[in-house]
Amino acid sequence: MRIFIFALQTALRSLWHEKWINLLTVLSISIGLLILSAFMTITLNIDFVLKRWSKDFGLVVYMNDGLSKDSEDALKNIFEKDPDVEGIKYIPKEQALQELRLALGLNSSILEGFENNPLPSSFELSLKREALKPELVERKAEQIKQMNGVEDVEYGEKWLSSLNTLSGVLKIGSLFLGSAVFIAIVFVTYSTIKIFFYRRKDEIETLKLLGATRSFIRLPFLLEGLLIGVLGGAASSLVLYGLYAFVIHKAPDYLPSVSAIMLYLPLKVYVPAPLAGAVTGFLGSFIAVGKIRY
């Protein structure tokens, strides 16, 4: 315990004594983690929006004109038993015509030329989130098209494919950016600790003459790297939270469209930043003291 307290005191003294180099290192770490955290926040918000939009996505099943009530009920029964279907909405042809009139507004007069209702009855099927994959939806639509009484099936093929592609690209981008930031922080901490080691070479030689072990000499440097990482991570979390608060409370005054977007800052983004900084800082210092011969 005494050894740890001594190492911690030494690390804190070094942080203050070499405050300008440490400040630059902390800033470098905080900027790297801030960029990563901001990108992850944007990715999670876009993924959240995609999931919210996907709740309204589904298949529109148009039935043959003149289909009997029993046949419609039979189709509904099949859809209710489908494990991929989350919700079913039946729209009779009269309701479809009424909704079309409302959508056309002043132009609804174009429908007066039709003697009979040209629109078919339909089912709107809401699919579960796990079933919203382009290949699965396409296969489901083809299966429904083969059913008796079904005239056609429509869904947003291009829209669904674009959403899945965007979500996948952002997640891959987060992975690559996270790896790059991780390597950069480890390298920055490694370089800083290596500089400190050589600056305190005389002190280390004195400790060796007094019989200090390698672990005793290395521990202050490891703690210093860990503390630098924690400070960098904490700084990035504070800045990220400040930017988020600004976007939520101030940005709508200048960009009203922002108020229409439901932004959120997940705890899993900014809370673990100090821990991520601690891990990378400790790893960088561990590599640094391991590479040095003394």
N, C-alpha and C positions, 0 to 999 in steps of 0.2 A: 504493500500500500504506500509506504514511504517513497519507494522508487517511482511509483506512478505520480505521486504528488510532486516530487522533484522534477520529473519529466514534464509535467503539465506546466509548472512554474517556468521552467526553461523555455518551453514552447511559447508561452504568453509573453515572456520578456523578448524573445526573438521576434514575435509578431510586432511588438511596439518598436523595437530597436531598428528593424528593417521595414518600417511601416510603409515607405513609398513603393518598394518592390512588392510588398504584400498587397498594397492597395491596387496596383496594376494587375496583379494575379487575380485578386478577388473580382475586379471589374471584368477581366477576360472570362473568368468562369461564369459570372452572372450574365454576361451578354450571351454566351453560348447557351446556357440553360434557358434564358429568356426567349431566345429565338426558337428553341425546341418546344418550350412550353406554349408559346404563342401559336406555333404551327399545330401542335396537338389540340389546342383549344379550338382553333378554326376547324380542324378535321372532325372533332367530336361534335361541334355544333352543326356542321354540314351533315354528318351521319345522323344526328338527331332529327334534323329537318327531313332528311330522306325517309327515315322511319315514320315520321309523322305523316308525310305525304303518302307513304305506301299504305297507310290504313284506308285511304280512300281509293286505292287502286283495286281493280277487279276485272272480271269478265262480264261483258254484256251479251247475253244469250237472246237472240231474236227468234221467235217461234213462227212457225208457218201460219199464214192467215187462215182463219176458220178452224183452228185447232180446238177440240172439245175441252170442256172443263176437266173431265176425267184425265185426259192426256196431259194437261197442264199440271194437275195434281201429281200425276205419276212422275213427271220430270222434277217437280219440286221435291218429292220424296227421295229421288236419286241424289239430288244436290245436298239434301240434309244429311245423308249418310256418307257423303264424301268427306274424308278426314282433312283435306286441304282447304275446304270451304269454311269460312268463319262466319259469314253472314249472308242472308238471302233477302232480296227485296223484289217483290213482284210489281211490275208496272203494266197495268192494262192499257190497251191501245187508246182508250178515251183519255186517260191521264197523260199519256205520252203526247197526244195531240194538244191538250191544254197547256202542257209545259212548253211545247214548241211555239204555241201562240204567244205565250208570255216572253219567251226568249226573242222572238222576232219583233215584238213591240209594234211600232207603227207599220212595219212591213208585213204584219200578219195577214193583210188582205190578199196576199198571193195564195193563201190556202183556200180562198173562197171558190177557186176554179175547180176544186176537187169535189166530186159528188159524194164519194165515200171516203172514209178515213184511210189514208194511205199508209199509216204507221202500224207496225205489228206490235203485239204484246211482247213483253220481254222480262227476263230475270237479270238482276244485277247481283253478281256473286262477288263477295269480298273474300280474298284469299289470306291465309295466315302468312305471317312475316317470313317464316322459313320456306314457304312455297314460292316466294317472289323471286325466282331465278328465271332468267329468260328461257332457258331450255325446258324447265319444268312447266312454265306457263304456256309455252308453245305446244308442248305435248298435251297438256290439259285441254287447251282450246281445240286441238284436232280430235281428241276423244269425244268432246261434247258435240262437235259438228256431225259426228257419225250417228248420234242418237236420233231416234224417230221423233218427228215433230219440230226439230231444230232447223231453222233456215240458215242462220249465219251466227258467227261468234266474233266479236270485236274486242280488242284490247290495245293499249298503247305499246306496241312492240319496241319502237325506236326509243320511246320515253323510258321504258323499263330498262332497256339495255344501257342507255346513257347513264342512268342513275347508278346502276351496279358498277359500271366502268369507272365513274367518278369516285365512288366510295373505295373501290379497290386501289386506284391510283394514289389517293390520299393516304391510305394505310401503308402502302409500300413506301411512299415518300417519307412518312413519319419514321419508318424503320431505318431507312438509309440516312436520314438527317440525324436521328438519334445515335446511330453508330458513329457518324462523323463527329458529332459534338462530344461523344464519350471519348473518342481517341484524342481529340483536340485538348480536352480538359486534362486528361492523363498526361499528355505531353507538356502542357503548360506547368502543371504541378511538378512534374519530374524535373523540368529545367530550373524552376525556382528553388526546389529543395537541394538540387545539385550545387547551385550557386551558394546557398547558405552553408552547405557542408564545407566547401573550400574556404569560405570566409572565416569559419570557426575551426580551421585546421589546427591552430596552435592550442586552442582549448581542448580539442579532441586528443591531441598528443599528450597533454597534461593528464587527462583522465586515464589514458592508457597506461601511463607511468604509475598512476595510483592504483592500477589493477582493475579498472572498470571493464566490464564485459561488453561484448559486441551489442547485446540486447540493451544494456544500459545506455550505450552511446546512441543507438538507433532510435530508441523510443521517443525522445523529444522531437526528432525530425518527422516521425510517423504521425505524432499528435499534431504537429504544426501543419502538415499537409491536410490532415482531417479537418482541423479548425478553419483553414483557408477555404476548403470545399464547402463547409457548412455556411460560412459567411457569404460565399458566392451564391449558394443555393437560396439562402434566406433573402438576399438582395434581389435576386431574380423573381422570387415569389411576391415580394412587396411591390416591385415595379409592375409585374403582371396584374396584380390586383388593382393597382392604381389605374392602369390603362383600361381595365375592365369597368371600373367605376366611372371613369370618364366617358367611355362609350355608352354606358347605360344611362347616365344622368345628363351629360352635356352634349354628346353628339347629336341627339334628336333635335336640338335647337338649331343646328346648322344643316343637318341631313334628316328631314322628317321621315324618310323611308326607313331609317334605322329602327324607329319605334315599332315598325310593323314586323320586325324580325325578333324572334324570341331567342335572345342570347343567354347563355349560362356558362358559368365557370366551374367545371367539375372539381371536387376536392382532390380527385386522383391526379390532377394536373399540377396544381401549385403547392399542395401540402407535401408531396414527396420530394420536391426540388431540393430542400436542404439535405435530405437523406441521399439523394443522387449525387449532390456535390460532395458529401462526406465520403461516399464510396469511391468516387473517381479521384478525389484528392488524396485519400489514403493509399489507393492503388498506385498513383503517380509517385508519391513519396516512397512507397515500398519498393518500387522498381528502381528509384534513384539510389537509395541506400544500398540496395542489393548489387548495383553495378559498380559501386565505388569500393576500391580496395584500401583497407586501413587496418 
